[in-house]
Amino acid sequence: MFPTKKKMQQKKPMYQRLYEAIKTEIENNRLVSGSKLLSIRQMAQEWQVSRNTVEAAYHQLLDEGYVKSKEKSGYYVEDLLADGWAKDVTLEVVEHSERLVDVSDDVVAPTRYDFVYGKVDGNVFPLKQWRACMQEAMQFELDRTDAYGEYQGESPLREALVTYVYQARGIRCGAEQIFIGSGTQQLLSLLCQTVFRDKSVVAMEDPGYDRVRHVFHSHEMSVQPIQLDEDGIRLDQLMASKADIAYVTPSHQYPYGMVMSIVRRLQLIAWANETGAYLIEDDYDGEFRYGTKPIPALKALDNNQQIIYFGTASKVLLPSLRISYMILPQTLVTQYQEIWKKYLQTAPRVIQYALALFIQKGEWTRHIRRMRNLYAKKHRILLQTLAKTMGEQIEIIGSEAGLHILIRIHTTYTEDELIHRARKQGCQVYSIKQYYQHGGQRKNSETSEYPVLLLGFGAISIEEITSGIEALYKAWWGSE
């Protein structure tokens, strides 16, 4: 049966208390597999909390696999035998019970509008087409006799990518130059162990992608933070850095969002050619540009074999697929292969086959086109709603491409205060502090610089964008 409120931690948000209470009942077999939870309406009435609170708790249980949702039926407890939980108790869900929470506590509201970055809109995932490719790939996998597959990645996928990167990103390469992995960090880590063993200084955009910075630090490489201007990484600071590697995001700088100009790209390549340094191009958001067609990759301009290119399937399909790829200059292929072949391939072979089929059948290109149209619509509505509700009280930064924007808020509130006030209205927005090498404390208006926050729009629905921005306005400029 459900626990009393005395068993619950009173300092946590209501939805988290409800989630933890139900989770405990499931783990202790007081709610067994197949038991139906009360409906959202019934649960809210019985324990005198909002439906949003119950919905947030149920969604958390659903995400973690404790319950499953049946359309037009409700939520049911999952079978946890596979996870080692015993199943020897029979129990019906109680119709009435003591309240789970004390609603008098002043707690943050459950998140209704999550402007998270790094997630995509799964509602338009081409499940039917992907399932067909997976079934075909699985049959092909069963017919194979070599257990582990190709260490560099399966040939069908690498060959499919050769065609794709030329058509979409302007890159000319051979399949032997492409290496498949389970993520950019994994591919980059092996690169640091091989090609970059004798390299010691890495220049990185500041702010920049923190997880890549962690990889360089883990290999005891010196990371030199290079500031940005309106065109991207600053050349004057780069030339003064004595770096022999530069990591850049030219298609959509992360997190500030500027697109590197052609002049800056040519200057960057000239610097690499003159110094013998390598450029690492992370093209993570290269497919999504608004108002104009996506511009060719920096790698497309690489005539001297100085650029290493990283791409991913995560932003187009699903992050959980964990398929990334790296394109090496021809001059580095043999050296990298000597080390790479000592490792087992980390990307599941059946997923590689399925993705190869997905690309070969044209589904990849069609899906990108659909996603580009969808994200363009979300992007337009986000900017329009911000302009309508907040107007000159904010500045929008980096709105040309990608799946997020930054906003600079003209306010006396600190960044942390803005985030907390947003959460009280059920909105989740994000700091960019972690992307600065030294923590990058954002200043407030007293020191002439306003706080900057990140809003992602890939996963949030169009309806939630409008309501979420209105809730943010209420949080930051509404009455207490």
C-alpha positions in Angstrom: 0.0 0.0 0.0 1.1 3.6 -0.3 3.2 5.1 2.5 2.0 7.9 4.8 3.4 11.4 4.5 5.6 10.7 7.6 7.7 8.4 5.4 8.4 11.2 2.9 11.2 13.7 2.8 9.5 17.0 3.4 12.1 19.3 1.8 11.8 17.9 -1.7 9.5 19.0 -4.5 6.0 17.4 -4.3 6.3 15.5 -7.5 9.7 14.0 -6.4 8.2 12.9 -3.1 5.3 11.2 -4.9 7.7 9.6 -7.4 10.0 8.3 -4.6 7.1 6.9 -2.5 5.6 4.9 -5.4 9.0 3.8 -6.5 9.7 2.4 -3.0 6.4 0.6 -2.9 7.3 -1.1 -6.3 10.8 -2.0 -5.2 9.5 -3.5 -1.9 6.8 -5.5 -3.8 3.9 -3.7 -2.1 2.9 -2.7 -5.7 3.4 -5.7 -7.9 3.8 -6.2 -11.7 0.5 -5.4 -13.5 -1.0 -3.3 -10.7 -2.8 -0.3 -12.1 -2.0 3.1 -10.6 -4.8 5.5 -9.8 -5.5 7.8 -12.7 -3.9 11.2 -12.7 -7.2 12.8 -11.7 -7.9 10.3 -8.9 -4.4 10.5 -7.5 -4.6 14.3 -7.5 -7.9 14.3 -5.7 -7.0 11.6 -3.2 -3.8 13.4 -2.0 -4.9 17.0 -2.8 -2.1 17.9 -5.2 -2.2 19.3 -8.7 -2.5 17.0 -11.7 0.8 18.5 -12.9 2.5 17.1 -9.8 1.1 13.6 -10.4 1.9 13.7 -14.1 5.5 14.7 -13.4 5.9 11.9 -10.9 4.3 9.3 -13.3 6.5 10.5 -16.1 9.6 10.1 -14.0 8.5 6.5 -13.1 7.9 5.9 -16.8 11.3 7.2 -17.9 13.0 5.0 -15.4 11.1 1.9 -16.3 9.1 1.4 -13.1 5.7 1.7 -14.9 4.4 1.5 -18.4 1.7 3.5 -20.1 -1.2 1.9 -22.0 -3.1 4.2 -24.3 -6.6 5.2 -23.0 -6.0 2.9 -20.1 -3.5 4.3 -17.6 -0.2 3.5 -15.9 0.7 -0.1 -14.8 3.6 -1.4 -12.8 6.3 -3.0 -14.9 7.7 -6.5 -14.3 11.0 -5.9 -12.5 12.0 -9.6 -12.4 14.7 -8.9 -15.0 16.3 -6.4 -12.6 16.5 -8.8 -9.7 13.4 -7.9 -7.8 11.3 -10.7 -6.3 7.7 -11.1 -7.3 5.8 -13.1 -4.8 3.2 -10.8 -3.4 -0.3 -10.2 -4.8 -1.8 -6.7 -4.1 -4.5 -4.5 -5.4 -4.0 -0.8 -5.6 -5.9 0.9 -2.8 -8.7 3.1 -3.8 -8.2 5.5 -0.9 -5.2 6.3 1.3 -3.6 8.9 3.4 -2.2 12.0 1.6 1.3 11.5 0.3 2.4 15.1 0.7 2.0 18.2 2.8 1.1 20.8 0.3 1.7 23.7 2.7 5.5 23.5 1.9 6.9 26.3 -0.3 8.5 24.1 -3.0 9.5 24.5 -6.6 6.8 23.5 -9.1 7.2 20.4 -11.2 8.7 21.2 -14.6 6.1 21.8 -17.3 8.2 23.6 -19.8 11.7 22.2 -20.2 13.9 24.2 -22.6 16.5 21.5 -22.4 19.3 21.3 -25.0 20.7 18.0 -26.4 17.4 16.2 -26.9 15.4 15.9 -30.2 11.7 15.8 -30.9 10.9 12.0 -30.7 7.3 12.5 -31.8 8.4 12.7 -35.4 10.9 9.8 -35.3 10.3 7.7 -38.4 9.6 4.5 -36.4 8.1 2.4 -39.2 11.0 3.1 -41.6 13.6 2.6 -38.8 12.0 -0.6 -37.6 12.1 -2.0 -41.2 15.8 -1.2 -41.4 16.5 -2.7 -38.0 14.7 -6.0 -39.0 16.7 -6.2 -42.2 19.9 -5.4 -40.3 19.2 -8.0 -37.7 18.8 -10.7 -40.3 22.1 -9.7 -41.9 23.7 -9.8 -38.5 22.4 -13.3 -37.8 23.9 -14.5 -41.1 27.4 -13.1 -40.2 30.0 -15.4 -38.7 32.6 -12.9 -37.6 31.6 -12.1 -34.0 32.9 -8.5 -33.5 32.7 -6.9 -37.0 35.1 -4.4 -38.4 37.1 -2.5 -35.9 36.9 0.8 -37.9 33.1 0.5 -38.3 31.0 -1.5 -40.8 31.9 -0.9 -44.4 28.3 -0.3 -45.6 27.9 2.5 -43.1 31.2 4.1 -43.9 30.5 3.9 -47.6 27.0 5.5 -47.1 28.6 8.3 -45.1 31.1 9.0 -47.9 28.1 9.9 -50.2 26.2 11.8 -47.5 29.0 14.0 -46.3 29.9 15.0 -49.8 26.3 15.8 -50.8 25.3 17.5 -47.5 28.6 19.0 -46.2 30.8 19.2 -49.2 33.5 16.9 -47.9 35.4 14.6 -50.2 36.8 11.5 -48.5 37.1 7.8 -48.9 35.6 5.1 -46.6 39.0 4.3 -45.3 39.2 7.8 -43.7 36.0 7.3 -41.7 36.0 5.8 -38.2 32.8 4.9 -36.4 32.4 5.1 -32.6 29.8 5.3 -29.8 30.3 9.1 -29.3 32.6 12.0 -29.9 34.3 11.7 -26.6 35.2 8.0 -27.2 36.6 8.8 -30.7 38.5 11.9 -29.4 40.0 9.9 -26.5 41.6 7.4 -28.8 42.8 10.3 -31.0 44.5 11.7 -28.0 46.2 8.4 -27.4 47.5 8.1 -30.9 47.8 11.0 -33.3 48.0 13.6 -30.5 50.5 11.7 -28.2 53.2 14.3 -28.9 50.8 17.3 -28.9 50.5 19.2 -25.7 48.6 22.4 -26.2 44.9 22.5 -27.3 43.1 25.8 -28.1 39.4 25.7 -27.3 36.7 28.2 -27.7 35.7 29.8 -24.4 33.0 29.2 -23.6 33.0 25.8 -25.3 31.8 22.2 -25.1 32.8 21.1 -21.6 32.7 17.4 -22.2 35.4 17.7 -24.9 37.5 19.8 -22.6 37.3 17.0 -20.0 38.7 14.5 -22.6 41.7 16.7 -23.2 42.3 17.2 -19.5 42.0 13.5 -18.8 44.9 13.0 -21.2 47.0 15.6 -19.4 46.9 18.1 -22.3 47.0 21.8 -21.7 43.8 23.5 -22.7 44.1 27.2 -23.6 40.8 29.1 -23.5 40.4 31.4 -26.5 37.7 34.1 -26.4 35.1 34.6 -29.1 34.1 37.6 -31.2 31.2 37.9 -33.7 32.9 35.5 -36.1 33.9 32.8 -33.7 37.3 31.9 -32.2 39.6 34.9 -32.0 42.6 34.6 -34.3 44.9 37.0 -32.4 44.6 35.0 -29.2 44.9 31.7 -31.1 48.2 32.8 -32.8 49.5 33.9 -29.4 48.6 30.6 -27.7 51.3 28.3 -29.2 48.6 25.6 -29.6 49.3 22.7 -31.9 45.6 21.7 -31.9 42.5 23.8 -32.1 39.0 22.5 -31.4 36.2 24.6 -33.1 32.5 24.4 -33.8 32.2 26.6 -36.9 28.7 25.6 -38.1 27.1 26.7 -34.8 29.4 27.7 -32.0 28.5 26.0 -28.7 27.0 27.6 -26.7 27.0 31.1 -28.2 25.6 30.1 -31.6 27.5 32.2 -34.1 28.3 30.8 -37.5 31.9 31.2 -38.5 32.3 33.5 -41.5 34.1 32.3 -44.6 36.9 34.9 -44.0 37.5 33.5 -40.5 37.4 29.9 -41.8 40.1 30.7 -44.4 42.2 32.5 -41.8 41.9 29.5 -39.4 43.0 27.1 -42.2 45.9 29.4 -43.1 47.0 29.4 -39.4 46.9 25.6 -39.3 48.8 25.3 -42.6 51.5 27.8 -41.4 52.0 26.3 -38.0 51.4 22.6 -38.8 48.6 22.5 -36.2 45.5 20.3 -36.5 42.0 21.7 -36.5 39.2 19.5 -35.0 35.9 20.5 -36.5 32.8 19.4 -34.4 29.9 19.7 -36.8 27.3 18.6 -34.3 24.5 21.0 -35.5 25.6 21.4 -39.1 22.3 20.2 -40.6 20.1 22.9 -39.1 20.4 26.4 -40.3 17.5 28.9 -40.6 16.9 31.4 -43.4 19.6 30.0 -45.7 20.9 26.6 -46.7 23.5 24.9 -44.5 27.0 26.1 -45.4 29.7 23.6 -46.3 31.8 22.2 -43.5 35.2 23.6 -42.7 36.6 20.2 -43.7 35.4 20.9 -47.3 38.1 23.6 -47.5 40.9 21.3 -46.3 43.4 21.1 -49.1 46.4 20.4 -46.9 45.1 17.5 -44.8 45.0 19.5 -41.5 41.4 19.1 -40.4 39.8 16.2 -38.4 36.0 16.2 -38.7 33.5 14.9 -36.2 29.8 14.2 -37.1 27.0 12.4 -35.3 23.6 10.8 -35.8 22.3 12.0 -32.4 20.9 15.3 -33.4 19.1 13.9 -36.5 17.7 10.7 -35.1 18.0 9.9 -31.4 20.9 10.6 -28.9 20.4 7.0 -27.6 21.6 5.5 -30.8 25.1 6.6 -29.8 26.6 6.6 -33.3 29.3 9.2 -34.2 31.9 9.3 -36.8 35.3 10.8 -37.4 36.9 11.7 -40.8 40.7 11.8 -40.7 43.1 13.3 -43.1 44.5 10.6 -45.4 48.0 11.3 -43.9 46.8 10.1 -40.4 44.8 7.0 -41.4 47.5 4.4 -41.2 48.8 5.7 -37.9 45.3 5.7 -36.3 44.4 2.2 -37.7 47.5 0.7 -36.0 46.1 1.6 -32.6 42.4 1.4 -33.4 42.5 -2.3 -34.5 43.6 -3.2 -31.0 40.2 -2.1 -29.6 36.8 -3.7 -30.1 34.2 -1.6 -31.9 32.0 0.2 -29.4 29.0 1.1 -31.7 26.6 -1.9 -31.9 27.0 -3.5 -35.3 23.3 -4.0 -35.9 22.7 -0.3 -35.3 25.5 0.5 -37.9 23.8 -1.8 -40.5 20.4 -0.2 -39.8 21.8 3.3 -40.2 23.5 2.3 -43.4 20.3 1.0 -44.8 18.4 4.1 -43.5 20.8 6.3 -45.4 20.9 4.2 -48.6 17.1 4.1 -48.9 16.9 7.9 -48.7 15.2 7.9 -45.3 18.0 9.8 -43.7 17.7 12.7 -46.2 13.9 12.7 -46.0 14.0 12.8 -42.2 16.5 15.6 -42.1 14.2 17.6 -44.4 11.2 17.0 -42.1 13.2 17.8 -39.0 14.6 21.0 -40.6 11.1 22.2 -41.4 9.9 21.3 -37.9 12.8 23.0 -36.1 12.5 26.0 -38.3 8.9 26.4 -37.2 9.8 26.0 -33.6 12.7 28.4 -34.0 10.4 31.0 -35.6 7.7 30.7 -32.9 10.3 30.9 -30.2 11.7 34.1 -31.5 8.3 35.6 -32.2 7.0 34.8 -28.7 10.2 36.2 -27.1 9.8 39.4 -29.1 6.1 39.7 -28.3 6.4 39.0 -24.5 9.8 40.3 -23.6 10.7 42.7 -26.3 13.7 44.9 -25.5 14.1 43.5 -22.1 16.2 40.7 -23.6 18.8 40.2 -26.3 18.7 37.1 -28.4 22.1 35.5 -29.2 23.0 32.9 -31.8 19.7 32.5 -33.6 21.0 31.6 -37.1 21.3 27.8 -36.6 21.1 24.8 -34.3 18.6 23.7 -31.7 19.1 26.3 -29.0 19.5 30.1 -28.5 20.9 32.2 -25.7 19.1 35.2 -24.2 20.7 38.0 -22.3 18.2 39.3 -19.7 18.2 43.0 -18.8 17.5 42.6 -15.1 19.0 43.1 -11.7 18.5 39.5 -10.8 21.5 37.1 -10.8 21.6 34.1 -13.1 20.8 31.8 -10.2 17.9 33.9 -9.1 16.5 33.9 -12.7 16.7 30.1 -12.9 15.1 29.6 -9.5 12.2 32.0 -10.3 11.7 30.2 -13.6 11.5 26.9 -11.8 8.8 28.3 -9.4 6.7 28.8 -12.6 7.4 25.3 -13.8 10.1 26.3 -16.3 13.5 24.9 -16.7 16.2 27.1 -18.3 19.9 26.5 -18.2 23.1 28.2 -17.2 26.2 28.4 -19.4 28.7 28.6 -16.6 30.0 25.1 -17.1 31.1 25.9 -20.6 33.7 28.4 -19.5 37.1 26.9 -18.6 37.2 28.7 -15.3 33.6 28.6 -14.3 32.7 31.9 -16.1 30.7 33.6 -13.4 28.1 35.7 -15.2 27.9 39.3 -14.0 24.8 41.3 -13.2 23.8 44.7 -14.3 25.7 46.4 -11.5 28.9 45.5 -13.5 27.4 46.4 -16.9 26.8 42.8 -18.1 23.5 41.1 -17.8 23.1 37.3 -17.1 22.8 34.9 -20.1 20.7 31.7 -20.1 20.3 28.9 -22.6 17.0 27.8 -24.1 16.9 24.6 -26.1 13.9 24.0 -28.4 14.6 20.6 -30.0 12.4 18.5 -27.7 9.8 21.0 -26.4 6.5 21.1 -28.3 5.3 24.2 -30.2 2.4 24.7 -27.8 4.8 24.5 -24.8 7.2 27.0 -26.3 4.5 29.7 -26.3 3.1 28.9 -22.9 6.6 28.4 -21.5 7.9 31.8 -22.7 4.8 33.5 -21.2 5.5 31.7 -17.9 9.1 32.9 -18.0 7.9 36.5 -18.4 5.6 36.0 -15.4 8.6 34.6 -13.4 11.0 37.4 -14.3 8.7 40.5 -14.6 5.4 39.5 -13.1 4.2 40.4 -9.7 5.2 38.4 -6.7 
